[in-house]
Each structure stands twice: as structure tokens, then as C-alpha cells.
């Protein structure tokens, strides 16, 4: 029965066009508002920076955030998208592309449910002069159809314990540093 309930909830969310984050969303950080809703009890640096993070996994979102902070790059907004019954990674990318203080959007995807919507959101970000960097755990056979698959494969490594693809810290850091070193485009 829980699956049926979930389907009904998803349908209801879609019908009334309600902006819902999750389910299975572990929270967010929005530095300009000094807001943090994550259930993580560790100390976090909440400071405005040029990078926005969108991730389905709170663990990887925080890993990306800490990796960037180690390189002196701060994150202003961070959101975990969870199972995306309402808002999707594409919605967050399109929204972050409109924020003047965001210069780069970093995403961690476990799956792409609507490639057209994701492509449109990346186009919005591109037109705003804001690169979108994507890391994924999609198997190579799925990622091979993804227009970003070559860069995704270069920025991931296989975990020795579970065999899943994980973001490579150095590759991600290098790509972000390169994106941030370019002057910001203005419209």
C-alpha cells in the first residue's frame, strides 16, 4: 500500500502544481538568508559564495561542499532534492541560474527522470553565463546517452568497497576552479 499512497501523493502534487522538495529530502542551506534545515549536527560554515549545489544525496552534497571549502570556494545555496516528487534537479538549476550571486551550479545525479527538462534548465543556466557541473553514479550504459557523459566519466572513480561511481575530488575541484576563474558574464 505505501507505493500506492506515494503515487497518489505524486499525482496530487503534480495536479495542484505545489512546489515540494523531496520526499526523502534531508534539507538545505541558503546562506544569504542564514537558513539551514539539514539534520546534520556537525558545525557548518554558512557563508555566501559563488557555487550552488544540488544533490539527491545529502552525504555527497556535504562532501562536495567540504571539498570546495578546502579549496577556499564557498557555497551559498545547497539543496538535497531527494526523490523529486515535486521539484527536480532541473527546477533548482533553472532557479539558481537566476540568482546574481551564483556563478556555478554543481549537481550530483543518481538518475535523470526527464532529460528534456534537465536540458532546458542547463540551457537557461548557459544563457545566464553559469556553467553546470554534473557528477553521477549512472552506469556507463545509461550515461553513454547523456550529452555530458564524457565529462561525467572523467570526474568519477569506482569505489573499492561497493563498485559504484563516486565523484573524484580533484577533477571536480579543477573544473570548478576553471569555471570560477573566468569573469562572470552579465546580461
DRENKOLLO-746430 format. One line per field, with one value per residue: residue number from 1; residue in one letter; x negated, z, y negated of N, C-alpha, C in turn. Coordinates in steps of 0.001 Angstrom, whole numbers, plus 524288, in hexadecimal, padded with zeros to 5 digits. Atoms other than C-alpha are relative to their C-alpha. Layout:
BEGIN
finu	NUM, ...
seti	A, ...
n_xx	X, ...
n_zz	Z, ...
n_yy	Y, ...
ca_xx	X, ...
ca_zz	Z, ...
ca_yy	Y, ...
c_xx	X, ...
c_zz	Z, ...
c_yy	Y, ...
END
This chain:
BEGIN
finu	1, 2, 3, 4, 5, 6, 7, 8, 9, 10, 11, 12, 13, 14, 15, 16, 17, 18, 19, 20, 21, 22, 23, 24, 25, 26, 27, 28, 29, 30, 31, 32, 33, 34, 35, 36, 37, 38, 39, 40, 41, 42, 43, 44, 45, 46, 47, 48, 49, 50, 51, 52, 53, 54, 55, 56, 57, 58, 59, 60, 61, 62, 63, 64, 65, 66, 67, 68, 69, 70, 71, 72, 73, 74, 75, 76, 77, 78, 79, 80, 81, 82, 83, 84, 85, 86, 87, 88, 89, 90, 91, 92, 93, 94, 95, 96, 97, 98, 99, 100, 101, 102, 103, 104, 105, 106, 107, 108, 109, 110, 111, 112, 113, 114, 115, 116, 117, 118, 119, 120, 121, 122, 123, 124, 125, 126, 127, 128, 129, 130, 131, 132, 133, 134, 135, 136, 137, 138, 139, 140, 141, 142, 143, 144, 145, 146, 147, 148, 149, 150, 151, 152, 153, 154, 155, 156, 157, 158, 159, 160, 161, 162, 163, 164, 165, 166, 167, 168, 169, 170, 171, 172, 173, 174, 175, 176, 177, 178, 179, 180, 181, 182, 183, 184, 185, 186, 187
seti	X, X, X, X, X, X, X, X, X, X, X, X, X, X, X, X, X, X, X, X, X, X, X, X, X, X, X, X, X, X, X, X, X, X, X, X, X, X, X, X, X, X, X, X, X, X, X, X, X, X, X, X, X, X, X, X, X, X, X, X, X, X, X, X, X, X, X, X, X, X, X, X, X, X, X, X, X, X, X, X, X, X, X, X, X, X, X, X, X, X, X, X, X, X, X, X, X, X, X, X, X, X, X, X, X, X, X, X, X, X, X, X, X, X, X, X, X, X, X, X, X, X, X, X, X, X, X, X, X, X, X, X, X, X, X, X, X, X, X, X, X, X, X, X, X, X, X, X, X, X, X, X, X, X, X, X, X, X, X, X, X, X, X, X, X, X, X, X, X, X, X, X, X, X, X, X, X, X, X, X, X, X, X, X, X, X, X
n_xx	7FCE5, 802F4, 8012E, 7FB38, 7FF74, 803F3, 7FE4D, 7FBA6, 8024C, 802C2, 7FC10, 7FD8D, 803DC, 80030, 7FB01, 7FF43, 804C5, 8024B, 805B6, 80163, 80546, 8000B, 80138, 80532, 8037E, 80248, 80053, 802D8, 802C3, 7FFA3, 80356, 7FE2F, 7FBD2, 80200, 7FC60, 801ED, 7FC1C, 80248, 7FFD0, 80567, 80161, 80556, 80071, 8003E, 8010D, 7FBBF, 801FF, 7FEB7, 8040A, 7FE30, 7FE7E, 7FB29, 80055, 7FB22, 8015F, 7FBFA, 80221, 8022A, 8056C, 8034E, 7FF93, 8037F, 8055B, 80154, 80085, 804EC, 8044E, 80089, 801ED, 80594, 8029E, 7FED0, 7FB5A, 7FB6E, 7FAFE, 7FBC3, 7FB8E, 800BA, 7FAFF, 7FFA1, 7FB19, 7FD2F, 7FDA3, 7FE09, 7FA73, 7FE39, 8045B, 8041D, 8051F, 7FF71, 7FD79, 803E3, 803E7, 7FD9F, 7FF77, 8052F, 801FD, 7FDDF, 8022A, 804A3, 804C7, 801A8, 80306, 8007C, 7FC6D, 8023F, 7FBD5, 80110, 7FB44, 7FFD4, 7FCDD, 7FD8D, 7FAAF, 7FDDE, 80486, 7FE89, 7FFA2, 80561, 8029A, 7FDE7, 80229, 80586, 80004, 7FEF5, 804D5, 803F2, 7FEBE, 80135, 805A9, 80130, 800FB, 7FDBA, 80380, 7FCE9, 80261, 7FBCC, 80135, 7FD50, 80371, 80207, 7FC45, 7FC0F, 80296, 80208, 7FC36, 7FFCE, 80397, 80455, 8023D, 805BC, 801F8, 7FE75, 80388, 80523, 7FFE1, 7FE5B, 80342, 7FD0A, 80101, 80249, 7FC85, 7FAEB, 8003A, 7FD0F, 80319, 7FFF6, 802BE, 8058B, 800A9, 80386, 7FDAE, 7FBCD, 80272, 8028A, 7FBFF, 7FD90, 803C9, 80044, 7FB2C, 7FFE9, 80434, 7FE29, 7FCDC, 7FA5C, 7FD57, 7FB7E, 7FC41
n_zz	80000, 8000A, 80555, 8021A, 7FD76, 80259, 80542, 7FF6C, 7FE4C, 8047F, 803AC, 7FD9A, 80056, 8057A, 8016C, 7FDAB, 80117, 7FB02, 7FFEF, 7FBA6, 80029, 7FDE2, 7FAB4, 7FEFC, 80069, 7FAD4, 7FEA3, 80361, 7FDC6, 8033A, 7FD10, 7FFB9, 7FC15, 7FB37, 7FF15, 80096, 7FE36, 7FFFD, 7FAED, 7FEC6, 7FB3D, 80038, 80109, 8058E, 80155, 80325, 8020D, 80585, 803BF, 8056A, 801D3, 7FE2C, 80042, 80013, 7FFD7, 7FDF8, 7FB3A, 7FC6B, 7FEEE, 80431, 80015, 7FBFA, 801B4, 803F7, 7FD3F, 7FD0B, 803C9, 801FA, 7FBC6, 7FF6B, 80428, 7FF52, 80315, 7FC97, 80241, 7FDD4, 7FF47, 80094, 7FF37, 80139, 802E8, 7FE80, 8041F, 803F8, 80151, 801A0, 80277, 801F9, 800B3, 80441, 7FDD1, 7FCCE, 80391, 8027C, 7FBFB, 7FE91, 8046A, 7FF97, 7FB6F, 801AF, 7FD3A, 801A7, 804DF, 801D4, 7FD85, 7FFB3, 7FF19, 7FF92, 801BE, 7FFFD, 80490, 802D4, 80112, 8045F, 8029E, 8029A, 7FBF9, 7FE4B, 8044D, 80019, 7FB7F, 80121, 803F4, 7FD21, 7FD35, 803F3, 801F0, 7FBC0, 7FF4E, 7FB45, 80139, 7FCB8, 7FFAE, 7FE4B, 7FECD, 7FFEB, 7FF15, 80403, 802A8, 80508, 80445, 7FFC9, 800B9, 8054E, 802F8, 7FDA0, 802BD, 7FC8F, 7FE1B, 8000E, 7FB7A, 7FB4D, 7FF36, 7FE6D, 7FAC5, 7FC37, 7FF51, 7FDC8, 7FA7B, 7FF31, 7FCC4, 80237, 805AF, 80261, 8018E, 7FC44, 80222, 7FEDF, 7FD9A, 802E2, 80504, 7FEE8, 7FE54, 8047E, 80385, 7FD8D, 7FFEA, 8054F, 800EE, 7FCC3, 80180, 80468, 7FE21, 80026, 80451, 7FE81, 80453
n_yy	804BB, 804E0, 801B3, 80252, 80512, 80367, 80170, 803A8, 804F7, 80242, 801D8, 8049D, 8043C, 801B7, 8026C, 8052C, 802FC, 80179, 7FF93, 7FC99, 7FDDD, 7FAAB, 7FE31, 7FDF0, 8047A, 800C6, 8057E, 80395, 80479, 804B0, 8039D, 8056D, 80058, 7FD8D, 7FBB1, 7FAAC, 7FC42, 7FAC2, 7FD61, 7FEAC, 802D1, 8020E, 80598, 8014A, 8056C, 8021F, 804EB, 800A9, 7FEB3, 80010, 7FACB, 7FD96, 7FA46, 7FD02, 7FA79, 7FC8F, 7FDB6, 803DA, 7FE98, 801F9, 805B8, 80209, 7FECC, 803EB, 80502, 7FFFE, 7FFF0, 80555, 80355, 7FEEA, 802EB, 80589, 80158, 7FFAA, 7FE8F, 8032B, 7FC89, 7FA5B, 7FD67, 7FA6F, 7FF93, 7FB40, 7FCCF, 8039D, 7FF66, 8052D, 802C0, 7FC8E, 80261, 803D3, 804A7, 802BE, 8024B, 80491, 8040B, 801FB, 80318, 80550, 802B6, 802E3, 7FE83, 7FAC1, 80009, 7FA99, 7FC52, 7FABF, 7FC31, 7FA6B, 7FD4C, 7FA48, 7FE99, 80454, 7FE31, 80302, 80265, 804E2, 8040B, 800FE, 802BC, 80556, 802CC, 80105, 8041F, 804D5, 80145, 8015D, 80543, 803AF, 7FFF6, 7FD02, 7FA7D, 7FBE8, 7FB84, 7FB8A, 7FAF8, 7FC2E, 7FA82, 7FCEA, 7FC3F, 801E0, 7FF09, 80428, 8050C, 80096, 80313, 8052C, 80381, 80165, 7FB18, 7FFE0, 802DF, 7FD23, 7FB91, 801F5, 80231, 7FC0E, 7FB60, 7FBB5, 7FF09, 7FAD3, 7FCCE, 7FE93, 7FFCF, 8044B, 80489, 80459, 8048D, 80085, 80525, 80371, 80177, 803AA, 804DE, 80285, 80215, 80488, 80446, 80215, 802F0, 804B9, 80395, 80325, 8045F, 7FF22, 802A3, 8031B, 800B0
ca_xx	80000, 7F529, 7F178, 7FF8D, 80001, 7F36A, 7F8E2, 80541, 7FD33, 7F4A6, 800A0, 806CA, 7FA52, 7F9ED, 8086D, 807F3, 7FA5D, 7F55F, 7E6CC, 7E2A2, 7D4B1, 7D2E9, 7D7C1, 7CB8A, 7C578, 7BC1C, 7BCCB, 7B594, 7ACBD, 7AF46, 7A436, 7AA0C, 7B59C, 7AD18, 7B5FC, 7B223, 7BC11, 7B2A8, 7B385, 7A4BB, 79FA6, 791C1, 78D37, 78F24, 789FB, 79587, 78FC7, 79357, 78B79, 78C61, 79025, 79D99, 79E88, 7A9E6, 7A8E5, 7B226, 7A960, 7A6B1, 79A23, 79487, 799C1, 7923B, 78626, 78660, 78864, 77CF9, 7743B, 776E6, 774A2, 76766, 763FD, 76913, 77598, 781FB, 78FA5, 79B38, 7A6EC, 7A701, 7B2F7, 7B565, 7BFC9, 7C33E, 7CC82, 7D15C, 7E00C, 7E1D7, 7D617, 7CB30, 7BCBE, 7C05F, 7C95F, 7BE6A, 7B4A0, 7BDF2, 7C092, 7B231, 7AF3D, 7B78D, 7B036, 7A60D, 79C79, 79BFD, 7916E, 790E0, 79AE4, 795AA, 79E9A, 79DE5, 7A7CD, 7AB76, 7B520, 7BAC0, 7C976, 7CC75, 7C0DD, 7C830, 7CAF5, 7BCC3, 7B7D2, 7C0D0, 7BC19, 7ADE3, 7B0EF, 7B696, 7AA24, 7A18E, 7A897, 7A692, 79800, 7983F, 791A9, 79835, 78F23, 79538, 79006, 797BA, 79838, 79FC7, 79A38, 7921A, 79CB7, 7A66C, 79CC3, 7981B, 7A4A5, 7A2AC, 79CE4, 7943C, 78FC2, 7817A, 77F6C, 78708, 77E58, 7720A, 776A7, 77A3F, 77341, 77808, 7792F, 770BB, 77B02, 787C7, 78391, 78C45, 78723, 783A7, 77F99, 770F8, 76D67, 76212, 7694D, 7751B, 76C9A, 764CE, 7711D, 77719, 76AAA, 76A02, 7784B, 7767C, 769F0, 77138, 7775B, 785DF, 78E92, 79887, 7A4BE
ca_zz	80000, 80284, 7F41A, 7F069, 7FA57, 7F4C9, 7E704, 7EB75, 7F27E, 7E66C, 7DDD2, 7E74E, 7E7CD, 7D8F2, 7D7C2, 7E10F, 7DCAC, 7EA9C, 7EC39, 7F4C0, 7F7D2, 7F999, 7FEE1, 804DF, 804B3, 80FE1, 80F64, 809EB, 80C8B, 80796, 80C46, 80844, 81150, 81BC6, 81A7B, 81CCA, 81DA0, 81CC5, 8279B, 8285E, 83602, 83197, 83118, 823AF, 81DB3, 818A6, 81028, 80303, 7F7D9, 7E916, 7E887, 7E991, 7EC73, 7E8E7, 7ECBC, 7EEC0, 7F9D2, 805C8, 80847, 7FB01, 7FB99, 80835, 802A9, 7F6EF, 7FFF8, 808C3, 7FD01, 7F799, 804CC, 805B8, 7F910, 7FE29, 7F60B, 7FDB6, 7FB0C, 7FC94, 7F9CA, 7FB6A, 7F9C0, 7FA7F, 7F0A8, 7F603, 7EDD4, 7E63B, 7E6F6, 7E544, 7E28D, 7DAAF, 7D8C4, 7CC21, 7D3A0, 7DD22, 7D208, 7CB23, 7D7E7, 7DBA1, 7CE10, 7D186, 7DE1B, 7DC0E, 7E638, 7E061, 7D611, 7D50A, 7D7C5, 7DC48, 7DB95, 7DFEA, 7D8DB, 7DB53, 7D001, 7C5A1, 7C56A, 7BB65, 7B250, 7AAF0, 7B762, 7BBC4, 7AE6B, 7AEC3, 7BC61, 7B83B, 7AC7C, 7B5A1, 7BDD1, 7B1AB, 7AC91, 7B9D5, 7B8AB, 7C3D3, 7C175, 7C6B5, 7CB59, 7CCC3, 7D395, 7D31B, 7D734, 7CB1E, 7C518, 7B8D7, 7B054, 7B522, 7B540, 7A775, 7A25E, 7AAF2, 7A3DF, 7AFD2, 7B0D2, 7AD11, 7B77E, 7C15B, 7BF09, 7C05C, 7CD56, 7D3D2, 7D934, 7DD65, 7EC0E, 7F077, 7FA5D, 7F2D3, 7E4A6, 7E290, 7DBB9, 7E4D1, 7E1BA, 7E0E5, 7E9F6, 7E1EA, 7D4EC, 7DAB3, 7E153, 7D4E1, 7CCAE, 7D698, 7D819, 7C949, 7C8CF, 7D3DA, 7CE41, 7C224, 7C3A3, 7C6A9, 7BB0A, 7BC74, 7B441
ca_yy	80000, 7F5E2, 7F5DA, 7F314, 7E801, 7E25F, 7E2A8, 7DBBB, 7D159, 7CF4B, 7CDFD, 7C442, 7BC25, 7BBBF, 7B848, 7ACB9, 7A835, 7A7D2, 7A52A, 7B09E, 7B46C, 7C30D, 7CC39, 7D1DA, 7C44E, 7C1C3, 7B2F6, 7A75C, 79BDA, 78E28, 7856F, 77835, 77B18, 78188, 78D60, 79B7B, 7A674, 7B1EF, 7BBF6, 7BCD0, 7B96C, 7B621, 7A80A, 7A1F9, 795A1, 78DDA, 78325, 77D77, 782FD, 78442, 792B4, 798FC, 7A799, 7B07E, 7BEC5, 7CA11, 7CEC9, 7C663, 7CDED, 7CA90, 7BCA8, 7BA7D, 7C140, 7B820, 7AC65, 7B037, 7B322, 7A59B, 79F2C, 7A5FD, 79ED7, 791D4, 7923D, 78F55, 7945E, 78B33, 79405, 7A2CA, 7AB4E, 7B9DB, 7BD77, 7CAE3, 7D305, 7C722, 7C94E, 7BA9D, 7B206, 7B83A, 7B5D1, 7AED5, 7A590, 7A23E, 7A01B, 796CC, 78F82, 78E72, 7891C, 77D36, 779F5, 76F49, 7748A, 78254, 78418, 7930F, 79DC6, 7AAF7, 7B6D3, 7C4E1, 7CD6A, 7DB7C, 7DB91, 7D292, 7D43D, 7C9A0, 7C6FF, 7BC58, 7B4A8, 7B61B, 7B1C1, 7A5CC, 7A217, 7A366, 79AC4, 7906A, 79105, 79097, 78488, 77E21, 7810A, 78AD9, 79800, 7A443, 7AF13, 7BC96, 7C8AF, 7D533, 7E351, 7E753, 7F3B0, 7F156, 7F76E, 7ED12, 7E1E6, 7E4C0, 7DE77, 7D291, 7C6BD, 7C47B, 7D29D, 7D079, 7C621, 7CE45, 7DA12, 7D1D7, 7CC6C, 7D950, 7E51F, 7F271, 7F4B0, 80019, 8048D, 8041A, 8027E, 7F674, 7EA73, 7DF2F, 7D12F, 7CF3A, 7C413, 7BEDB, 7BF2C, 7B854, 7AE21, 7AB84, 7A9CA, 7A07F, 798A6, 79741, 792D4, 7891D, 7837E, 77EC3, 7715E, 771A5, 76E6B, 763CB, 761FE
c_xx	7FCB9, 7FEA7, 804B2, 800C8, 7FC2A, 8018E, 8046B, 7FDE6, 7FD38, 803D4, 80292, 7FC5A, 7FFD2, 804F7, 8008A, 7FB32, 7FD8C, 7FA1B, 7FE60, 7FA7C, 80020, 80427, 7FA71, 7FBE4, 7FDFF, 7FF24, 7FCCD, 7FD1F, 800D8, 7FD41, 8020E, 8044E, 7FE4F, 8038A, 7FD45, 80416, 7FDF7, 80033, 7FA94, 7FE4C, 7FA55, 8001B, 7FF72, 7FEDF, 80458, 7FE45, 8013D, 7FB4A, 80257, 80226, 80529, 7FF6E, 8057C, 7FE70, 80496, 7FE65, 7FDAC, 7FA49, 7FC4F, 80054, 7FC2E, 7FA4A, 7FE2E, 7FF19, 7FACD, 7FB44, 7FF07, 7FDC7, 7FA2A, 7FCD0, 8012A, 804B0, 804D0, 804F4, 8043B, 804E9, 7FE6A, 80554, 7FF72, 80562, 80319, 8021E, 802C7, 805A0, 80240, 7FBAD, 7FBB5, 7FAD5, 80045, 80287, 7FC19, 7FBD4, 8022B, 80095, 7FAB7, 7FD9E, 801EE, 7FD9E, 7FAEA, 7FAF0, 7FE0B, 7FD22, 7FF88, 803F6, 7FD86, 80462, 7FDC4, 80526, 7FF71, 80314, 8020E, 8055E, 80262, 7FB82, 8013F, 80037, 7FA8A, 7FD03, 801D9, 7FDD0, 7FA44, 7FF6C, 800FC, 7FB06, 7FBC0, 800E9, 7FEE5, 7FA24, 7FE3E, 7FF43, 802B4, 7FC4B, 80313, 7FC78, 8047C, 7FE0B, 802C9, 7FC30, 7FE75, 803F2, 8045A, 7FD86, 7FE1C, 803B7, 80063, 7FC2E, 7FB4C, 7FCD8, 7FA0E, 7FDD5, 80182, 7FC3E, 7FA9C, 7FFFA, 801C8, 7FBFC, 80365, 7FE5F, 7FE05, 803A5, 804E0, 8000E, 80303, 7FC57, 800B4, 7FD35, 7FA45, 7FF18, 7FCA0, 8025A, 80453, 7FDC0, 7FD79, 80408, 8028A, 7FC47, 7FF8B, 804D7, 80005, 7FBCC, 8016F, 80345, 805D9, 8025D, 8048D, 80371, 8013B
c_zz	80000, 7FA89, 7FD84, 80247, 7FDA2, 7FA95, 80032, 8019E, 7FB7E, 7FC16, 80210, 7FFAD, 7FA79, 7FE7E, 8022C, 7FF65, 804F9, 7FFD7, 804E9, 7FF2D, 80283, 7FD73, 8004F, 7FF35, 8057F, 8015C, 7FC3B, 80331, 7FC30, 80300, 8001C, 80413, 80551, 801A8, 7FF36, 80245, 7FFF2, 80581, 801BC, 804C1, 80020, 7FF19, 7FA25, 7FF58, 7FC63, 7FE3D, 7FA31, 7FC93, 7FA94, 7FDFB, 8027B, 7FF55, 80028, 7FFEC, 80216, 80554, 80374, 80134, 7FBDA, 7FF82, 803ED, 7FEAA, 7FBF7, 802A3, 802EA, 7FC62, 7FDD0, 8042E, 800F3, 7FBF5, 80059, 7FCE5, 80370, 7FCE8, 8027E, 800B2, 7FF2B, 80105, 7FECB, 7FDA6, 8013F, 7FB5C, 7FBCE, 7FE4E, 7FE23, 7FCF9, 7FE7E, 7FFC6, 7FBC5, 801FB, 8032D, 7FC92, 7FD92, 803EC, 8015A, 7FBA1, 8003D, 80480, 7FE8C, 802A5, 7FE92, 7FACB, 7FD9A, 802F7, 7FFB6, 8015D, 800A3, 7FECE, 80080, 7FB5B, 7FD74, 7FE5A, 7FB3E, 7FD43, 7FD62, 803D6, 801FB, 7FBD9, 7FFC8, 80482, 7FF2E, 7FBDA, 8028C, 802D1, 7FC2F, 7FDF6, 80410, 80110, 804C9, 7FEA3, 803E2, 7FFC6, 80251, 8010A, 800A6, 8018B, 7FC08, 7FD8F, 7FAA3, 7FB9F, 7FFF9, 7FEB1, 7FA6F, 7FC8C, 801EE, 7FD30, 8034C, 8019F, 8001D, 804BA, 8050C, 80103, 801B4, 805A6, 8041E, 8005E, 80281, 805A9, 800A9, 80324, 7FD28, 7FA09, 7FD4F, 7FE8A, 803F8, 7FD8A, 80196, 801F6, 7FCAE, 7FADB, 800CD, 80186, 7FB81, 7FC63, 80257, 8002B, 7FA9F, 7FED5, 80303, 7FE75, 7FB3D, 8021F, 7FF78, 7FB77, 8022C, 7FB3C, 7FF31
c_yy	7FB02, 7FE12, 7FD5D, 7FA91, 7FC1F, 7FE36, 7FC08, 7FAA7, 7FD4E, 7FDB4, 7FB00, 7FB4F, 7FDD3, 7FD13, 7FA80, 7FC81, 7FDCE, 800CA, 80309, 80204, 80565, 80353, 80230, 7FBC2, 7FED2, 7FA43, 7FCCB, 7FBF2, 7FB82, 7FBAB, 7FA64, 7FF2F, 8020B, 80483, 80533, 803A5, 80597, 80248, 801C6, 7FCD2, 7FE13, 7FA21, 7FF1F, 7FA38, 7FE2E, 7FA92, 7FFB3, 80120, 80061, 80533, 801AE, 805E3, 8024B, 805BC, 8032A, 8021E, 7FBB9, 8012C, 7FDE5, 7FA13, 7FDA5, 80130, 7FC07, 7FABC, 7FFBC, 80000, 7FA84, 7FC62, 800DC, 7FD06, 7FA26, 7FE27, 800D8, 8012F, 7FCAE, 80352, 805B7, 8026E, 805CA, 800D9, 804EB, 802F7, 7FCD0, 800FD, 7FAD5, 7FD4E, 803D9, 7FD17, 7FBCF, 7FAF6, 7FCC9, 7FD70, 7FB04, 7FB82, 7FDA3, 7FCB2, 7FA60, 7FCE4, 7FD46, 801C0, 80578, 7FF8F, 80569, 8034D, 8056E, 803CA, 80579, 802B9, 805DD, 801FB, 7FB0A, 801EE, 7FD54, 7FD27, 7FAC7, 7FB70, 7FE8D, 7FCEA, 7FA47, 7FCC7, 7FEB4, 7FBBE, 7FAAD, 7FE3D, 7FE3C, 7FA72, 7FBCE, 7FFC3, 80306, 805BD, 803A6, 804A5, 80485, 804AE, 803D6, 8055B, 8036A, 803D4, 7FDF2, 800CC, 7FBE7, 7FACB, 7FF3A, 7FCE2, 7FA6A, 7FC66, 7FE7E, 804C9, 80004, 7FD20, 802BF, 8047D, 7FE39, 7FE36, 803F3, 80459, 80437, 800E1, 80598, 80389, 801D0, 8003C, 7FBA8, 7FB92, 7FBA3, 7FB56, 80002, 7FA7B, 7FC63, 7FE37, 7FBFD, 7FAB3, 7FD17, 7FD8A, 7FB26, 7FB5E, 7FD7D, 7FCAF, 7FAE0, 7FC1F, 7FCB7, 7FB81, 8013B, 7FCF7, 7FCE4, 7FF49, 7FA57
END
